[in-house]
Amino acid sequence: GSLHLAWEYAQFPSDHHCFINMLHVPPEDFQVILSLIEDYPVFFNSSGNAQEVIEVQLE
């Protein structure tokens, strides 16, 4: 997905403009958003099966 590409752009400061162009926030701000929503119940299941980290679930 395109979020995977955004993660690639987040790795290098010279590519941060591409990340911002895609998600309209800098990578640092997006990480704050992720930390605010990562504990929401929608990102968990009751089956006992492990789930992917939030970054992967959003892809």
Contact map, one row per residue, 1 for C-alpha under 8 A:
11111000000000000000000000000000000000000000000000000000001
11111100000000000000000000000000000000000000000000000000001
11111110000000000000000000000000000000000000000000000000011
11111111000000000000000000000000000000000000000000000000001
11111111100000000000000000000000000000000000000000000000000
01111111110000000110011000000000000000000000000000000000000
00111111111000000010000000000000000000000000000000000000000
00011111111100000000000000000000000000000000000000000000000
00001111111110110110000000000000000000000000000000000000000
00000111111110110010000000100000000000000000000000000000000
00000011111110100000000000000000000000000000000000000000000
00000001111111110000000000000000000000000000000000000000000
00000000111111110000000000000000000000000000000000000000000
00000000000111111000000000000000000000000000000000000000000
00000000111111111110000000000000000000000000000000000000000
00000000110111111111000001100000000000000000000000000000000
00000000000001111111100001000000000000000000000000000000000
00000100100000111111110000000000000000000000000000000000000
00000110110000111111111111100000000000000000000000000000000
00000000000000011111111111100000000000000000000000000000000
00000000000000001111111110000000000000000000000000000000000
00000100000000000111111100000000000000000000000000000000000
00000100000000000011111111000000000000000000000000000000000
00000000000000000011111111000000000000000000000000000000000
00000000000000000011101111101100000000000000000000000000000
00000000000000011011001111111100000000000000000000000000000
00000000010000010011000011111110000000000000000000000000000
00000000000000000000000001111111000000000000000000000000000
00000000000000000000000011111111100000000000000000000000000
00000000000000000000000011111111110000000000000000000000000
00000000000000000000000000111111111000000000000000000000000
00000000000000000000000000011111111100000000000000000000000
00000000000000000000000000001111111110000000000000000000000
00000000000000000000000000000111111111000000000000000110000
00000000000000000000000000000011111111100000000000000000000
00000000000000000000000000000001111111100000000000000000000
00000000000000000000000000000000111111110000000000000000000
00000000000000000000000000000000011111110010000000000100000
00000000000000000000000000000000001111111010000000000000000
00000000000000000000000000000000000011111111000000000000000
00000000000000000000000000000000000000111111100000000000000
00000000000000000000000000000000000000011111100000000000000
00000000000000000000000000000000000001111111100000100100100
00000000000000000000000000000000000000011111110000100000000
00000000000000000000000000000000000000001111111110100000000
00000000000000000000000000000000000000000001111110000000000
00000000000000000000000000000000000000000000111110000000000
00000000000000000000000000000000000000000000111111000000000
00000000000000000000000000000000000000000000111111100000000
00000000000000000000000000000000000000000000000111110000000
00000000000000000000000000000000000000000011100011111000000
00000000000000000000000000000000000000000000000001111111100
00000000000000000000000000000000000000000000000000111111100
00000000000000000000000000000000010001000010000000011111110
00000000000000000000000000000000010000000000000000011111111
00000000000000000000000000000000000000000000000000011111111
00000000000000000000000000000000000000000010000000011111111
00100000000000000000000000000000000000000000000000000111111
11110000000000000000000000000000000000000000000000000011111
